[in-house]
Amino acid sequence: AGAPVLETLQEINVRAAFQKPPVLQLDGSLKVGQKPYASISLAGFWNLKQASYQFNLTTEWGRIPFWLQEYQKSHFLVLEKARVKLIAEIKSLDEEKALFHARVGLEEARVFVHGTNYDGSMRLDAKGLFNFDTKTVERYKGNLELVDVDILNLSPKIARINHVAGKIDFIPDLLTIQTLRGKYKDIPFNARGTLKSFKE
């Protein structure tokens, strides 16, 4: 017997044409699921002679599929459920490195990080430089916005924090809390400040 079908792809529409050789222009779209719950679209170009490229990806997911839930189980961060919108751009610098910019919106999300649950709506905006040879992000910056998030099991002494909202900027080894507010045991709180790594 053959392997079970992992996922169904529908309405696949892909176009490729040489606008000005050797520049290959690409664009396409598809839908995911027997009853479609996600859409993906891609547009960009690839210079076959200079190995330069630029692509823009947009995708929206109405839910997290079972195969992605299973794949995440061994990871420190697990996205259990959410409605997701991702807009991403990647642009080559040379054969080994590329710039990236990604914007992610999560609605009705449940995220697990090291045993702590984050439930609610979040936004992430990040950009940086990726090295394909070393498979590492060489530099990055961005921000995380919590729109309305309940945090559960933050620590043995803090079981729950409600309606957390605010914005956190990040660069390597430094988090800057622009503002963070919420309720702990029905007591409102506000926080701001920085968290710096002291590793050498």
N, C-alpha and C positions, 0 to 999 in steps of 0.2 A: 504494500500500500504506500502511496505517496505521503509526503509530509503534509500536515494540515496547513490550510491557507492562513497566513499571518494577517493579511489585511487586503481589502479590496480597493483598487484604484479605479476611478471613473472619470469620464469626460476629459481625457488626457488630450491636451492641445499643445503641441510643441512646434515652434518655427525656428529655422536656422537659415541664414543667408549671408553671403559675402557682400557687405555693403560697399567696402573698398578693400579688396584683397591686399594683405592677408588678414584683415579684420573681420572676424566672424560675429555677426549679430545674432543673439539668442533671445527668445522670449517664449513663455509657455505657462500653462496652468493645469491643475488637476484637482479632483475632489477625492476625499478619503472616506472609505466606509461603504458597506452594502447599502445602508441608509446614510448618506453623507453627513458627517459631523465635523468635517474640516475641509479647508481649501488652502491651496498653496499656489503662489504665482512667482515667477522668476523672470527677470529681464536684465540684459547686460551685453557686454562684448568681450571678445577674447582675441588678442593680437597673436596669431600663431607664430609670427616671426620673432617678435620681441618678448614673448612669454609674459605679456602684460594683460591685465583683465580688470573688469569692474562689474559686479553683479549686485542687484537689489532683490531682496527676498521679502515677500509679505505672506504671512500665514495666519489663519484664524482657526481655533479649535473650540468646539462647543463642549468638549469633555476630554479627559485623559484616558486613552485607550488601555485595555487590559495588558497588552504586550509592553507598553511603556511602564506601566505600574510594576510588572514583573521584573523588567530590566533594572529598575531603580532600587530594588530591595536591598542590595548590598552596598549602596552609596550612603554617604553621610547626609545628603540632602535628598528628600523624596517629595515629589509633587504628586500628592494622592488624588486631588481633584481640583478642577479650575476650568473657567472659560479663559482662553489664552488668545492674545493678539501679539504677534511679533513682527516688527519691521527691522530689517537688517541690511547693512551695506558692507561689502568687502571690496577693497581696492589694492591691487598689487603695488609694491614698491620695487621689488626685484624678484628673482626666481625663488628666493627663500622666505621673503617677508611680505606681509600684507597688513594694511590698516583695516580695522573693523569698527562699526558703530551699530549697536543693537538697542532697540527700545522694546520693552516687554510690558504688557499690561495683564494682570491677573485679576479676575473677578470671581467671587464666590469660591475662593481658593482654600485649600488645606495643605500646608507645607510642614514637613517634619525635618528638623535639623537637630541632630544629636539628642533625640528624645523629647525635644520641645516642639509643641504644635503652634503654628501660626495660621489662624483662620480669618479670612476677610479679603480685602482688596488691596493690591500693591502695584507699584510702578517701578520699573528699573530702566535706567538709561546709562549705558556704558560704552566707552570707546577705548581703543588701544592698538597695540602692535603685536601681531602673532608671528612667531618663527616656526615655519613648517619643518625645518631640519631638526630643531631641538624639541618641537612640539610643546613650546612654552609661550606664555604671554609675557613679552619682555617689558612692556609698560602699559598702564591702564589708568583710567579715572572714570568717575561716574557718580551717580546718586541713586539712592533707594528711597522711594516715597511710600510710606504706610498711610493708606487712606482711611481705613477703619478696620483695625485688626484686633482680635482677641488672642492673647498669648497664654498657653496652658503649659504647666510643668516647666516653668523657667528654671527653677531650682527646688531643692527639697523644702525650702522655707517659703517659696513664692509659688503658690499653686496656680494662680490666675491673675492676669491683668487685662482689663476690658477697654475697648474703644481706643486703642493706641493709634495715634496719628502723628505724622511729622515727616521730616526729611533728613536723611543722612548722606553726606558726601563722603566719597572714599577715593584714596590714592594708595599706592603701596605703603604699608606700615602705618597708615594714619586714617582714622575715622573722625569725621567732624559732624557732630549732632547739631544741625542748625536749629531745630526745635523738635521736641518730642513731648506729647501730652497724652494723658489717659486717665484711667481710674484703677486704683488698687484698694480693694475692700471698700468700694464706694467713696473713696477719698481721692479727689482730683489731684494730679501732679503735673508739673512741667519740668523739663530737663533740657539742658544744652551743654556743650563742652566738646572735648576731644579725647580720643583714645589712641595712644601711640604704642607701637611695638618697640620693645627695648632690645630685640635681638641684634647681635653684632653682625 
